[in-house]
Amino acid sequence: MKDLVELLAKALVDQPDKVTVDLIEKERSTLIELRVAPEDMGKVIGRQGRIAKAIRSVVKAAAARQKKRVIVEIV
């Protein structure tokens, strides 16, 4: 999952070297924190959050195949 989020984010931003993805395991779910450069934040979130929702949907679908619960936060 971490690799998937990193791949999607690096494809969207102007500064792919500043993309970091942290994986935090919790009791019932996994939290993925996505960090990008401040200038690229708008590109990752998109208009009215459409791109952020799309990233979360793709990750949620991939997690469902593995019967896991994954939450993506853009920090």
Secondary structure, 3 states (H helix, E strand, C coil): CHHHHHHHHHHHCCCHHHCEEEEEECCCCEEEEEECCHHHHHHHHCHHHHHHHHHHHHHHHHHHHCCCCEEEEEC
